[in-house]
Amino acid sequence: MVRKMEKKILVKSTVGLHASLAAKVVQAASKYSVDINLVYHDKVVDVKSILGLMSLAIPQGENVTIVATGDQAEKAIDDIAELLEDKK
């Protein structure tokens, strides 16, 4: 059975989802063989795409939803949430 999970996350970085953070998120997501997307204001992007993430221009304090499908969905979401919820 394919596992699908989602989690709402608050972006806490003081400068939002900037290039360095986006690169870390892509790197973390790429470790998993799951389909994983980020939803922000009705826009959906592949979390493994740095250009997709950067195109959203997400500022600090915004809520996003991570949706993952696959056997490692929960672990992938947890790793990405940890990055996005860090204030650095």
Buried (B, 14 or more C-beta within 10 A) or exposed (E): EEEEBBBEBEBBBEEBBBEEBBEBBBEBBEEBEBBBBBBBEEEEBBBBBBEBBBEBEBEBEBEBBBBBBBEBBBBBBBBBBEBBEEEE
